Amino acid sequence: SDDAPANVSWHRDAGYDLLTVRKPQTGEWRIQAAVDPDNRVLVVTDLKMRTADLPNRWVLGEPVPLVAWFTDGDRPIGDQAFLSVLDLQAEPADANGPGEPMPLRDEGRDGDAEAGDGRFTLLLGGGISPGRGEVTLLARGKTFQRTRHFTFELVAPAELSVTPEGAGLKVVLRPAAELLDPDSIEVQARLVSPSGEERPLMLLPAATGWEGSIDPAALSGEWQLAVRLGARTRAGNPLSLDLDPVTVRGTAVASPPADATDPAAADPVSEAIPEQAPQTEADDWTLPAALFGGINLLLVLIGGGLYWFLRRRRGQVQLLDEEGQTGNAPAADAGDSGKGEGEVLDDAA
């Protein structure tokens, strides 16, 4: 490796050497190395980086997979010792300039179909602005690299507008019908105040798309109209995107802050409650005394009624006993009978 020819790139690492020979001479080659039964040699004579085609036009927020793999001629390379030295990055660029590089991985997640199958994947769609864009795929392998460029157009999935209509505001959301499945569209809208308060806004399907209305008189200050769009694209890919918020200005007059020096303003509850006179010691005993007297009166009435009932019942029993005794005796004259009856009544009374 120290005196390799100019057309040879030689990388030494723990456990392996990687050599790339540019324009090798025709004929038979031999490798000279220490004899070891664990030594293996992989010779790639026609290394190519293959990629799946990207669409020329897709929807902002749509996850589009960028897939790359390597072949020796037409045969896919699946040797993990070779694939482990590869580093694949996608570098996006749009009207705002270059974006952050994004790695392609073969880990069976984030859009990758199967881990370790030699196919590296990245889901494109985030971090790129609408309009013309470009992605450069760069694969580095210590002693070699491969690149490929893609150009495309990124289209906003819907157009959101807020316009005056009478005393209110009309909200219209127009989805890109040629790019989205109209039966799959779902819309969620809400108004957000500077303090974070949220109010849902209903948008309903209409001839021009989805429509709703806002009453500025119900809002104070500047609010943000936030809309989330969910759908499936014509290509069958799921789409979930938060559209750029739109500022809505309310016309309601905010209540002035309460004056801290005004006791009534600082404590509005105290104004609504009438002032009460302070209670005296005599006032504290008035209610218990009234209750005590009422209870005693009720007990007296109950006791008197019970006493009258028992005396009356006793007189009736005595009258029955006397009538039984006179039934066996000789009949008394009218004067005696009146006297006896009068005595019984006196006793009953």
Stockholm file with secondary structure:
# STOCKHOLM 1.0

chainA/1-349         SDDAPANVSWHRDAGYDLLTVRKPQTGEWRIQAAVDPDNRVLVVTDLKMRTADLPNRWVLGEPVPLVAWFTDGDRPIGDQAFLSVLDLQAEPADANGPGEPMPLRDEGRDGDAEAGDGRFTLLLGGGISPGRGEVTLLARGKTFQRTRHFTFELVAPAELSVTPEGAGLKVVLRPAAELLDPDSIEVQARLVSPSGEERPLMLLPAATGWEGSIDPAALSGEWQLAVRLGARTRAGNPLSLDLDPVTVRGTAVASPPADATDPAAADPVSEAIPEQAPQTEADDWTLPAALFGGINLLLVLIGGGLYWFLRRRRGQVQLLDEEGQTGNAPAADAGDSGKGEGEVLDDAA
#=GR chainA/1-349 SS CTTCCTTEEEEEETTEEEEEESSCCSSCCCCCCCCCTTCCCCCCSSEEEEECCCCSEEETTCCEEEEEEEEETTEECCCHHHHTTCEEEEEEEETTEECCCEECBCSSCTTCSSTTSSCEEEEECTTCCSEEEEEEEEEECSSCEEEEEEEEEEECSEEEEEEEETTEEEEEEEECTTTBCGGGCEEEEEEECTTCCEEEECCEEETTEEEEEECGGGCCSEEEEEEEEEEEBTTSCEEEEECCCEEEECCCCCCCCCCTTCHHHHCHHHHHSCCCCCCCHHHHHHHHHHHHHHHHHHHHHHHHHHHHHHHHHHHHHHHHHHHHHHTTSCCCCHHHHHHHHHHHHHHHC
#=GC SS_cons         CTTCCTTEEEEEETTEEEEEESSCCSSCCCCCCCCCTTCCCCCCSSEEEEECCCCSEEETTCCEEEEEEEEETTEECCCHHHHTTCEEEEEEEETTEECCCEECBCSSCTTCSSTTSSCEEEEECTTCCSEEEEEEEEEECSSCEEEEEEEEEEECSEEEEEEEETTEEEEEEEECTTTBCGGGCEEEEEEECTTCCEEEECCEEETTEEEEEECGGGCCSEEEEEEEEEEEBTTSCEEEEECCCEEEECCCCCCCCCCTTCHHHHCHHHHHSCCCCCCCHHHHHHHHHHHHHHHHHHHHHHHHHHHHHHHHHHHHHHHHHHHHHHTTSCCCCHHHHHHHHHHHHHHHC
//
